[in-house]
Amino acid sequence: MYFELFKIIFLMILKICFTSSTSLAYIDQDCINSSFYVKNINVDLTKESINEARSQAEQKSKLLGFKRLTDRLIIENKKLNFNKIDVSYLVDYLKINKEANSDKRYLANFDICFNRNLVINFFRKNRLQYAETYREPVAVLPVFKGPRGFVIWDEKDNWYLNWKDNLKIIDGLVKLKLAKGNFSLNRVLTANVLLKSNEDHINKLIINEKTNALIIVVAEPILMRDGKTYLSTYGKLYNKSGQLQSTIYRNSIPLERTSSFYNVDKTLLAKEVSNIIKSIETNWKRNNLIDTKVYNEVDLIIPITNINTTTLKNKLLFNDKSINVDSTFGFKDKGFLKIQNEIIFYNKKTTNTFENIKRSSFNSSKKLKYEKNVNVIQKDLSVWPNILIILEKLPFVIEVKIISITNSQGRIIVKFMGNKKTFFQAISEKKLNFKDLNSQQYVLTY
């Protein structure tokens, strides 16, 4: 009786004390590096006092968050002794989404932003390979082939339901979403059509799901000639064009009883869903691993492209203080111009003139006179420092060394940890694409 009364009073206290998001950081602040942002960590602790419970809950959330972070970024974290790691110094901020407390009990839900550079230094010291590049979303379509035929988009099917539940909670670098189709598509997209790799239908489904790929995951109980039964599972990856890329998973599991052929154990199906998701994650990380023990470098060429061209409206003489042109529309308010081989600086512009000019910048050759209608060109010099900043901010980059810069291009050597494939994959995510120039050098493509 007293216990039940105490329980009711305790729950009432929790309800009264429940508060909405009270963050240790600004509520609207976002973690700059999403790969290092761990969300939705639940902690429930009871101690001698509420202050002790709150303090230990925050510390526990950081440890749980770091375990989830290493699960996300590295292939295997069993070698890490988490109890001996000082996790606090790796955290940028802790955000409390919800909290509730009594005199001794504290419950909360946290998000944690980990400091990218400090975590990567931790990986480096512990000689751990890691990946941090997210894959663009992939649609997943579960298909179950039972004794009565194919089952697809069936809310009562355990294979489908397991995928639906698991895809809500995955927290990896590969963003998987359940394919839902639509009314018109679902009328023609039978399992037979899909499994025969009909490119046109698969392409339409991918476009409908707004992804760039589709994985069809199949589970099928099989009765062998010797009377033994197995659960066969596999996954097929299709690109945006609907073409089959590869079989990404295949497994065959003995079933304990022949009757399981007609009623496959739910636990076995759930385990296979987890195994397939883990396999997809592991393959992605393996293809994008940054090896902190391997040092590499690339030679990059950065073209400096034209952004505007106009022509001289009048002759330009050696002692002129301004340049008269047809139009200055689109040119920077101040900057550099190029007339033939000479680079000229101007401090301001009007509709038809560049004012306060300084001739022969960067020791470029100067002419005494330029005739009317000669071209005036402005180069996009801003691309150069912007690319340097992007490269220098990549955590696996050790050094960005400028080798040369001319009017038409710049050349840099980038030293980094990991292999070249991972390097170019990472900078591609930053919208920088390079092509192989001569097997030694790579040139930026616009």
HUCORKA-V722243 format. One record per residue. N is the residue number from 0. RES is the residue in one small letter. SS is DSSP state (helix for helix, strand for strand, loop for the rest). PHI is phi in degrees with one decimal (999 if undefined). BURIAL is b if it has 9 or more other ideal C-beta (glycine too) atoms within 8 Angstrom, else e. Layout:
n:N res:RES ss:SS phi:PHI burial:BURIAL
n:N res:RES ss:SS phi:PHI burial:BURIAL
This chain:
n:0 res:m ss:loop phi:999 burial:e
n:1 res:y ss:helix phi:-64.0 burial:e
n:2 res:f ss:helix phi:-63.3 burial:e
n:3 res:e ss:helix phi:-64.3 burial:e
n:4 res:l ss:helix phi:-64.1 burial:e
n:5 res:f ss:helix phi:-61.6 burial:e
n:6 res:k ss:helix phi:-61.9 burial:e
n:7 res:i ss:helix phi:-64.1 burial:e
n:8 res:i ss:helix phi:-62.7 burial:e
n:9 res:f ss:helix phi:-61.5 burial:b
n:10 res:l ss:helix phi:-66.2 burial:e
n:11 res:m ss:helix phi:-65.3 burial:e
n:12 res:i ss:helix phi:-64.2 burial:b
n:13 res:l ss:helix phi:-60.1 burial:b
n:14 res:k ss:helix phi:-65.8 burial:e
n:15 res:i ss:helix phi:-67.7 burial:e
n:16 res:c ss:helix phi:-81.8 burial:b
n:17 res:f ss:loop phi:-62.5 burial:e
n:18 res:t ss:strand phi:-122.8 burial:e
n:19 res:s ss:loop phi:-80.5 burial:e
n:20 res:s ss:loop phi:-46.4 burial:e
n:21 res:t ss:loop phi:-124.5 burial:e
n:22 res:s ss:loop phi:-91.4 burial:b
n:23 res:l ss:loop phi:-78.7 burial:e
n:24 res:a ss:loop phi:-115.8 burial:b
n:25 res:y ss:loop phi:-63.3 burial:e
n:26 res:i ss:loop phi:-60.8 burial:e
n:27 res:d ss:loop phi:-88.6 burial:e
n:28 res:q ss:loop phi:-74.2 burial:b
n:29 res:d ss:loop phi:-119.2 burial:e
n:30 res:c ss:loop phi:-71.5 burial:b
n:31 res:i ss:loop phi:-61.2 burial:e
n:32 res:n ss:loop phi:-107.1 burial:b
n:33 res:s ss:helix phi:-62.2 burial:e
n:34 res:s ss:helix phi:-64.8 burial:b
n:35 res:f ss:helix phi:-108.8 burial:b
n:36 res:y ss:strand phi:-111.3 burial:b
n:37 res:v ss:strand phi:-109.3 burial:b
n:38 res:k ss:strand phi:-111.5 burial:e
n:39 res:n ss:strand phi:62.2 burial:e
n:40 res:i ss:strand phi:-103.3 burial:b
n:41 res:n ss:strand phi:-97.0 burial:e
n:42 res:v ss:strand phi:-134.2 burial:b
n:43 res:d ss:strand phi:-140.0 burial:e
n:44 res:l ss:strand phi:-131.4 burial:b
n:45 res:t ss:strand phi:-120.6 burial:e
n:46 res:k ss:loop phi:-134.2 burial:b
n:47 res:e ss:loop phi:-66.7 burial:e
n:48 res:s ss:loop phi:-142.2 burial:e
n:49 res:i ss:helix phi:-67.7 burial:b
n:50 res:n ss:helix phi:-63.8 burial:e
n:51 res:e ss:helix phi:-66.6 burial:b
n:52 res:a ss:helix phi:-63.4 burial:b
n:53 res:r ss:helix phi:-64.3 burial:b
n:54 res:s ss:helix phi:-61.3 burial:e
n:55 res:q ss:helix phi:-71.3 burial:b
n:56 res:a ss:helix phi:-65.4 burial:b
n:57 res:e ss:helix phi:-64.3 burial:b
n:58 res:q ss:helix phi:-66.1 burial:b
n:59 res:k ss:helix phi:-64.5 burial:b
n:60 res:s ss:helix phi:-63.7 burial:b
n:61 res:k ss:helix phi:-65.7 burial:b
n:62 res:l ss:helix phi:-67.5 burial:b
n:63 res:l ss:helix phi:-63.2 burial:b
n:64 res:g ss:helix phi:-64.1 burial:b
n:65 res:f ss:helix phi:-69.1 burial:b
n:66 res:k ss:helix phi:-62.5 burial:b
n:67 res:r ss:helix phi:-67.4 burial:b
n:68 res:l ss:helix phi:-63.9 burial:b
n:69 res:t ss:helix phi:-68.1 burial:b
n:70 res:d ss:helix phi:-59.3 burial:b
n:71 res:r ss:helix phi:-73.3 burial:b
n:72 res:l ss:helix phi:-97.9 burial:b
n:73 res:i ss:loop phi:-115.6 burial:b
n:74 res:i ss:loop phi:-73.6 burial:e
n:75 res:e ss:loop phi:-140.1 burial:e
n:76 res:n ss:loop phi:-114.9 burial:e
n:77 res:k ss:loop phi:-67.1 burial:e
n:78 res:k ss:loop phi:-75.5 burial:e
n:79 res:l ss:loop phi:-84.9 burial:e
n:80 res:n ss:loop phi:-97.5 burial:e
n:81 res:f ss:helix phi:-64.2 burial:b
n:82 res:n ss:helix phi:-67.5 burial:e
n:83 res:k ss:helix phi:-104.5 burial:e
n:84 res:i ss:loop phi:-98.6 burial:b
n:85 res:d ss:loop phi:-82.5 burial:e
n:86 res:v ss:loop phi:-77.7 burial:b
n:87 res:s ss:helix phi:-55.2 burial:e
n:88 res:y ss:helix phi:-70.4 burial:e
n:89 res:l ss:helix phi:-87.9 burial:b
n:90 res:v ss:strand phi:-97.0 burial:b
n:91 res:d ss:strand phi:-80.3 burial:e
n:92 res:y ss:strand phi:-157.0 burial:b
n:93 res:l ss:strand phi:-117.1 burial:b
n:94 res:k ss:strand phi:-114.7 burial:b
n:95 res:i ss:strand phi:-94.9 burial:b
n:96 res:n ss:strand phi:-84.4 burial:b
n:97 res:k ss:strand phi:-144.9 burial:b
n:98 res:e ss:strand phi:-149.9 burial:b
n:99 res:a ss:strand phi:-148.4 burial:b
n:100 res:n ss:strand phi:-155.6 burial:b
n:101 res:s ss:loop phi:-117.3 burial:b
n:102 res:d ss:loop phi:-67.3 burial:e
n:103 res:k ss:loop phi:-127.7 burial:b
n:104 res:r ss:strand phi:-111.5 burial:b
n:105 res:y ss:strand phi:-134.2 burial:b
n:106 res:l ss:strand phi:-121.7 burial:b
n:107 res:a ss:strand phi:-156.8 burial:b
n:108 res:n ss:strand phi:-122.1 burial:b
n:109 res:f ss:strand phi:-117.8 burial:b
n:110 res:d ss:strand phi:-116.6 burial:b
n:111 res:i ss:strand phi:-130.5 burial:b
n:112 res:c ss:strand phi:-101.3 burial:b
n:113 res:f ss:strand phi:-90.0 burial:b
n:114 res:n ss:loop phi:-74.1 burial:b
n:115 res:r ss:helix phi:-57.8 burial:b
n:116 res:n ss:helix phi:-64.6 burial:e
n:117 res:l ss:helix phi:-67.9 burial:b
n:118 res:v ss:helix phi:-64.9 burial:b
n:119 res:i ss:helix phi:-66.1 burial:b
n:120 res:n ss:helix phi:-62.3 burial:e
n:121 res:f ss:helix phi:-62.9 burial:b
n:122 res:f ss:helix phi:-60.1 burial:b
n:123 res:r ss:helix phi:-63.1 burial:b
n:124 res:k ss:helix phi:-63.8 burial:e
n:125 res:n ss:loop phi:-95.2 burial:e
n:126 res:r ss:loop phi:53.9 burial:e
n:127 res:l ss:loop phi:-106.3 burial:e
n:128 res:q ss:loop phi:-82.3 burial:b
n:129 res:y ss:strand phi:-146.9 burial:b
n:130 res:a ss:loop phi:-129.6 burial:b
n:131 res:e ss:loop phi:-138.5 burial:b
n:132 res:t ss:loop phi:-84.7 burial:b
n:133 res:y ss:loop phi:-76.5 burial:b
n:134 res:r ss:strand phi:-88.3 burial:b
n:135 res:e ss:strand phi:-62.0 burial:e
n:136 res:p ss:strand phi:-53.4 burial:b
n:137 res:v ss:strand phi:-123.7 burial:b
n:138 res:a ss:strand phi:-81.8 burial:b
n:139 res:v ss:strand phi:-123.1 burial:b
n:140 res:l ss:strand phi:-120.5 burial:b
n:141 res:p ss:strand phi:-78.4 burial:b
n:142 res:v ss:strand phi:-132.0 burial:b
n:143 res:f ss:strand phi:-110.9 burial:b
n:144 res:k ss:strand phi:-109.5 burial:b
n:145 res:g ss:strand phi:-103.2 burial:b
n:146 res:p ss:loop phi:-59.9 burial:e
n:147 res:r ss:loop phi:-99.1 burial:e
n:148 res:g ss:strand phi:114.5 burial:e
n:149 res:f ss:strand phi:-81.2 burial:b
n:150 res:v ss:strand phi:-122.8 burial:b
n:151 res:i ss:strand phi:-143.4 burial:b
n:152 res:w ss:loop phi:54.8 burial:e
n:153 res:d ss:loop phi:-109.0 burial:e
n:154 res:e ss:loop phi:-65.4 burial:e
n:155 res:k ss:loop phi:-94.7 burial:e
n:156 res:d ss:loop phi:-81.5 burial:b
n:157 res:n ss:helix phi:-64.4 burial:b
n:158 res:w ss:helix phi:-63.9 burial:b
n:159 res:y ss:helix phi:-64.9 burial:b
n:160 res:l ss:helix phi:-63.6 burial:b
n:161 res:n ss:helix phi:-63.2 burial:b
n:162 res:w ss:helix phi:-66.4 burial:b
n:163 res:k ss:helix phi:-59.4 burial:b
n:164 res:d ss:helix phi:-70.8 burial:e
n:165 res:n ss:helix phi:-69.0 burial:b
n:166 res:l ss:loop phi:-70.2 burial:b
n:167 res:k ss:loop phi:-76.6 burial:e
n:168 res:i ss:loop phi:-118.7 burial:e
n:169 res:i ss:loop phi:-65.7 burial:e
n:170 res:d ss:loop phi:-138.0 burial:e
n:171 res:g ss:loop phi:-109.1 burial:b
n:172 res:l ss:loop phi:-84.6 burial:b
n:173 res:v ss:strand phi:-101.2 burial:b
n:174 res:k ss:strand phi:-88.1 burial:e
n:175 res:l ss:strand phi:-103.8 burial:b
n:176 res:k ss:strand phi:-132.8 burial:b
n:177 res:l ss:strand phi:-71.4 burial:b
n:178 res:a ss:loop phi:-71.4 burial:b
n:179 res:k ss:loop phi:-110.5 burial:e
n:180 res:g ss:loop phi:65.5 burial:b
n:181 res:n ss:loop phi:-150.8 burial:e
n:182 res:f ss:helix phi:-58.3 burial:e
n:183 res:s ss:helix phi:-70.8 burial:e
n:184 res:l ss:helix phi:-66.8 burial:b
n:185 res:n ss:helix phi:-65.1 burial:b
n:186 res:r ss:helix phi:-72.9 burial:e
n:187 res:v ss:helix phi:-108.4 burial:e
n:188 res:l ss:loop phi:-87.1 burial:b
n:189 res:t ss:loop phi:-80.9 burial:e
n:190 res:a ss:helix phi:-59.7 burial:b
n:191 res:n ss:helix phi:-60.0 burial:e
n:192 res:v ss:helix phi:-63.9 burial:b
n:193 res:l ss:helix phi:-67.9 burial:b
n:194 res:l ss:helix phi:-71.4 burial:b
n:195 res:k ss:loop phi:-87.4 burial:e
n:196 res:s ss:loop phi:57.5 burial:b
n:197 res:n ss:loop phi:-70.5 burial:b
n:198 res:e ss:helix phi:-61.6 burial:b
n:199 res:d ss:helix phi:-64.5 burial:e
n:200 res:h ss:helix phi:-68.2 burial:b
n:201 res:i ss:helix phi:-65.8 burial:b
n:202 res:n ss:helix phi:-59.7 burial:b
n:203 res:k ss:helix phi:-64.4 burial:b
n:204 res:l ss:helix phi:-65.9 burial:b
n:205 res:i ss:helix phi:-62.7 burial:b
n:206 res:i ss:helix phi:-61.6 burial:e
n:207 res:n ss:helix phi:-62.3 burial:b
n:208 res:e ss:helix phi:-82.6 burial:b
n:209 res:k ss:loop phi:58.1 burial:e
n:210 res:t ss:loop phi:-123.3 burial:b
n:211 res:n ss:loop phi:-112.1 burial:e
n:212 res:a ss:strand phi:-162.7 burial:b
n:213 res:l ss:strand phi:-138.6 burial:b
n:214 res:i ss:strand phi:-116.0 burial:b
n:215 res:i ss:strand phi:-96.1 burial:b
n:216 res:v ss:strand phi:-109.0 burial:b
n:217 res:v ss:strand phi:-116.1 burial:b
n:218 res:a ss:strand phi:-121.9 burial:b
n:219 res:e ss:strand phi:-146.6 burial:b
n:220 res:p ss:strand phi:-72.0 burial:b
n:221 res:i ss:strand phi:-124.3 burial:b
n:222 res:l ss:strand phi:-101.4 burial:e
n:223 res:m ss:loop phi:-84.5 burial:e
n:224 res:r ss:loop phi:-64.1 burial:e
n:225 res:d ss:loop phi:-82.3 burial:e
n:226 res:g ss:loop phi:91.1 burial:e
n:227 res:k ss:loop phi:-80.0 burial:e
n:228 res:t ss:strand phi:-116.8 burial:b
n:229 res:y ss:strand phi:-136.6 burial:b
n:230 res:l ss:strand phi:-101.9 burial:b
n:231 res:s ss:strand phi:-98.1 burial:b
n:232 res:t ss:strand phi:-131.0 burial:b
n:233 res:y ss:strand phi:-157.6 burial:b
n:234 res:g ss:strand phi:-132.0 burial:b
n:235 res:k ss:strand phi:-119.3 burial:b
n:236 res:l ss:strand phi:-101.0 burial:b
n:237 res:y ss:strand phi:-119.0 burial:b
n:238 res:n ss:strand phi:-82.6 burial:b
n:239 res:k ss:loop phi:-61.8 burial:b
n:240 res:s ss:loop phi:-78.5 burial:e
n:241 res:g ss:loop phi:90.7 burial:b
n:242 res:q ss:loop phi:-86.2 burial:e
n:243 res:l ss:strand phi:-69.5 burial:e
n:244 res:q ss:strand phi:-90.7 burial:e
n:245 res:s ss:strand phi:-171.6 burial:e
n:246 res:t ss:strand phi:-91.0 burial:e
n:247 res:i ss:strand phi:-93.4 burial:b
n:248 res:y ss:strand phi:-160.2 burial:b
n:249 res:r ss:strand phi:-153.5 burial:e
n:250 res:n ss:strand phi:-151.9 burial:b
n:251 res:s ss:strand phi:-138.5 burial:b
n:252 res:i ss:strand phi:-119.5 burial:b
n:253 res:p ss:strand phi:-63.5 burial:e
n:254 res:l ss:loop phi:-93.6 burial:b
n:255 res:e ss:loop phi:-67.0 burial:e
n:256 res:r ss:loop phi:-127.8 burial:e
n:257 res:t ss:helix phi:-61.6 burial:e
n:258 res:s ss:helix phi:-64.7 burial:e
n:259 res:s ss:helix phi:-64.4 burial:b
n:260 res:f ss:helix phi:-58.4 burial:b
n:261 res:y ss:loop phi:-95.9 burial:e
n:262 res:n ss:loop phi:-146.8 burial:e
n:263 res:v ss:loop phi:-66.5 burial:b
n:264 res:d ss:loop phi:-57.2 burial:b
n:265 res:k ss:helix phi:-61.7 burial:e
n:266 res:t ss:helix phi:-63.6 burial:e
n:267 res:l ss:helix phi:-65.4 burial:b
n:268 res:l ss:helix phi:-63.5 burial:b
n:269 res:a ss:helix phi:-62.7 burial:b
n:270 res:k ss:helix phi:-64.8 burial:e
n:271 res:e ss:helix phi:-68.6 burial:b
n:272 res:v ss:helix phi:-60.8 burial:b
n:273 res:s ss:helix phi:-62.9 burial:b
n:274 res:n ss:helix phi:-64.6 burial:b
n:275 res:i ss:helix phi:-67.9 burial:b
n:276 res:i ss:helix phi:-60.6 burial:b
n:277 res:k ss:helix phi:-63.3 burial:e
n:278 res:s ss:helix phi:-63.8 burial:b
n:279 res:i ss:helix phi:-62.0 burial:b
n:280 res:e ss:helix phi:-62.2 burial:b
n:281 res:t ss:helix phi:-62.6 burial:b
n:282 res:n ss:helix phi:-63.6 burial:b
n:283 res:w ss:helix phi:-63.9 burial:b
n:284 res:k ss:helix phi:-64.0 burial:b
n:285 res:r ss:helix phi:-62.0 burial:e
n:286 res:n ss:helix phi:-79.5 burial:e
n:287 res:n ss:loop phi:-126.4 burial:b
n:288 res:l ss:loop phi:-67.9 burial:b
n:289 res:i ss:strand phi:-104.9 burial:b
n:290 res:d ss:loop phi:-89.0 burial:b
n:291 res:t ss:loop phi:-70.1 burial:b
n:292 res:k ss:loop phi:-94.0 burial:e
n:293 res:v ss:loop phi:-104.2 burial:e
n:294 res:y ss:strand phi:-111.8 burial:e
n:295 res:n ss:strand phi:-143.5 burial:b
n:296 res:e ss:strand phi:-152.0 burial:e
n:297 res:v ss:strand phi:-131.3 burial:b
n:298 res:d ss:strand phi:-104.7 burial:b
n:299 res:l ss:strand phi:-113.9 burial:b
n:300 res:i ss:strand phi:-109.8 burial:b
n:301 res:i ss:strand phi:-112.9 burial:b
n:302 res:p ss:strand phi:-64.7 burial:b
n:303 res:i ss:loop phi:-105.9 burial:b
n:304 res:t ss:loop phi:-89.4 burial:e
n:305 res:n ss:strand phi:-72.2 burial:e
n:306 res:i ss:strand phi:-117.0 burial:e
n:307 res:n ss:strand phi:-154.4 burial:e
n:308 res:t ss:strand phi:-137.7 burial:e
n:309 res:t ss:strand phi:-140.3 burial:b
n:310 res:t ss:strand phi:-131.2 burial:b
n:311 res:l ss:strand phi:-65.9 burial:b
n:312 res:k ss:loop phi:-84.6 burial:e
n:313 res:n ss:loop phi:-131.0 burial:e
n:314 res:k ss:loop phi:-63.2 burial:e
n:315 res:l ss:strand phi:-110.4 burial:b
n:316 res:l ss:strand phi:-99.8 burial:e
n:317 res:f ss:loop phi:-61.7 burial:e
n:318 res:n ss:loop phi:-106.6 burial:e
n:319 res:d ss:loop phi:-69.6 burial:e
n:320 res:k ss:loop phi:-103.1 burial:e
n:321 res:s ss:strand phi:-144.7 burial:b
n:322 res:i ss:strand phi:-119.0 burial:b
n:323 res:n ss:strand phi:-91.9 burial:b
n:324 res:v ss:strand phi:-131.6 burial:b
n:325 res:d ss:loop phi:-63.5 burial:e
n:326 res:s ss:loop phi:-163.1 burial:e
n:327 res:t ss:loop phi:-106.8 burial:b
n:328 res:f ss:loop phi:-59.6 burial:e
n:329 res:g ss:loop phi:90.1 burial:e
n:330 res:f ss:loop phi:-77.6 burial:b
n:331 res:k ss:loop phi:-66.2 burial:e
n:332 res:d ss:loop phi:-63.2 burial:e
n:333 res:k ss:loop phi:-150.3 burial:e
n:334 res:g ss:strand phi:164.6 burial:b
n:335 res:f ss:strand phi:-113.7 burial:b
n:336 res:l ss:strand phi:-120.8 burial:b
n:337 res:k ss:strand phi:-126.7 burial:b
n:338 res:i ss:strand phi:-121.0 burial:b
n:339 res:q ss:loop phi:55.3 burial:e
n:340 res:n ss:loop phi:-101.3 burial:e
n:341 res:e ss:strand phi:-102.6 burial:b
n:342 res:i ss:strand phi:-105.9 burial:b
n:343 res:i ss:strand phi:-124.8 burial:b
n:344 res:f ss:strand phi:-94.9 burial:b
n:345 res:y ss:strand phi:-129.3 burial:b
n:346 res:n ss:loop phi:-97.5 burial:e
n:347 res:k ss:strand phi:-158.6 burial:b
n:348 res:k ss:strand phi:-138.6 burial:b
n:349 res:t ss:loop phi:-116.4 burial:e
n:350 res:t ss:loop phi:-63.8 burial:e
n:351 res:n ss:loop phi:-131.1 burial:b
n:352 res:t ss:strand phi:-139.0 burial:b
n:353 res:f ss:strand phi:-106.5 burial:b
n:354 res:e ss:strand phi:-107.1 burial:b
n:355 res:n ss:loop phi:52.6 burial:e
n:356 res:i ss:loop phi:-81.8 burial:b
n:357 res:k ss:strand phi:-125.2 burial:e
n:358 res:r ss:loop phi:-82.3 burial:e
n:359 res:s ss:loop phi:56.7 burial:b
n:360 res:s ss:helix phi:-66.2 burial:b
n:361 res:f ss:helix phi:56.1 burial:e
n:362 res:n ss:helix phi:59.6 burial:e
n:363 res:s ss:loop phi:-73.2 burial:b
n:364 res:s ss:loop phi:-72.1 burial:e
n:365 res:k ss:loop phi:-114.3 burial:e
n:366 res:k ss:loop phi:-104.6 burial:e
n:367 res:l ss:loop phi:-72.7 burial:e
n:368 res:k ss:strand phi:-153.9 burial:e
n:369 res:y ss:strand phi:-115.4 burial:b
n:370 res:e ss:loop phi:-76.5 burial:e
n:371 res:k ss:loop phi:-59.0 burial:e
n:372 res:n ss:loop phi:76.4 burial:e
n:373 res:v ss:loop phi:-70.4 burial:b
n:374 res:n ss:strand phi:-68.8 burial:e
n:375 res:v ss:strand phi:-119.3 burial:b
n:376 res:i ss:strand phi:-120.6 burial:b
n:377 res:q ss:strand phi:-118.9 burial:b
n:378 res:k ss:strand phi:-91.2 burial:b
n:379 res:d ss:loop phi:-84.5 burial:b
n:380 res:l ss:loop phi:-72.4 burial:b
n:381 res:s ss:helix phi:-66.9 burial:e
n:382 res:v ss:helix phi:-61.2 burial:b
n:383 res:w ss:helix phi:-64.2 burial:b
n:384 res:p ss:helix phi:-65.0 burial:e
n:385 res:n ss:helix phi:-62.6 burial:e
n:386 res:i ss:helix phi:-68.4 burial:b
n:387 res:l ss:helix phi:-59.7 burial:b
n:388 res:i ss:helix phi:-63.6 burial:e
n:389 res:i ss:helix phi:-59.7 burial:b
n:390 res:l ss:helix phi:-66.7 burial:b
n:391 res:e ss:helix phi:-66.6 burial:e
n:392 res:k ss:helix phi:-81.6 burial:e
n:393 res:l ss:loop phi:-65.8 burial:b
n:394 res:p ss:loop phi:-65.3 burial:e
n:395 res:f ss:loop phi:-90.0 burial:b
n:396 res:v ss:strand phi:-81.2 burial:b
n:397 res:i ss:strand phi:-92.4 burial:e
n:398 res:e ss:strand phi:-154.0 burial:e
n:399 res:v ss:strand phi:-117.3 burial:b
n:400 res:k ss:strand phi:-112.1 burial:e
n:401 res:i ss:strand phi:-79.5 burial:b
n:402 res:i ss:strand phi:-93.5 burial:e
n:403 res:s ss:strand phi:-162.5 burial:e
n:404 res:i ss:strand phi:-146.7 burial:e
n:405 res:t ss:loop phi:-122.0 burial:e
n:406 res:n ss:loop phi:-66.9 burial:e
n:407 res:s ss:loop phi:-107.3 burial:e
n:408 res:q ss:strand phi:-163.3 burial:b
n:409 res:g ss:strand phi:-121.6 burial:b
n:410 res:r ss:strand phi:-127.7 burial:b
n:411 res:i ss:strand phi:-135.0 burial:b
n:412 res:i ss:strand phi:-110.2 burial:b
n:413 res:v ss:strand phi:-111.4 burial:b
n:414 res:k ss:strand phi:-101.2 burial:b
n:415 res:f ss:strand phi:-153.2 burial:b
n:416 res:m ss:strand phi:-91.4 burial:b
n:417 res:g ss:loop phi:104.3 burial:b
n:418 res:n ss:loop phi:-95.7 burial:b
n:419 res:k ss:helix phi:-67.1 burial:e
n:420 res:k ss:helix phi:-59.7 burial:e
n:421 res:t ss:helix phi:-65.2 burial:b
n:422 res:f ss:helix phi:-59.5 burial:b
n:423 res:f ss:helix phi:-69.7 burial:b
n:424 res:q ss:helix phi:-64.8 burial:b
n:425 res:a ss:helix phi:-66.9 burial:b
n:426 res:i ss:helix phi:-75.4 burial:b
n:427 res:s ss:helix phi:-65.2 burial:b
n:428 res:e ss:helix phi:-64.3 burial:e
n:429 res:k ss:loop phi:-90.8 burial:e
n:430 res:k ss:loop phi:68.5 burial:e
n:431 res:l ss:loop phi:-110.9 burial:b
n:432 res:n ss:strand phi:-118.8 burial:e
n:433 res:f ss:strand phi:-118.5 burial:b
n:434 res:k ss:strand phi:-117.5 burial:e
n:435 res:d ss:strand phi:-68.3 burial:e
n:436 res:l ss:loop phi:-88.2 burial:e
n:437 res:n ss:loop phi:-153.9 burial:e
n:438 res:s ss:loop phi:72.1 burial:e
n:439 res:q ss:loop phi:-113.6 burial:e
n:440 res:q ss:strand phi:-117.5 burial:e
n:441 res:y ss:strand phi:-127.8 burial:b
n:442 res:v ss:strand phi:-115.6 burial:b
n:443 res:l ss:strand phi:-68.6 burial:b
n:444 res:t ss:strand phi:-108.7 burial:e
n:445 res:y ss:loop phi:-101.1 burial:e
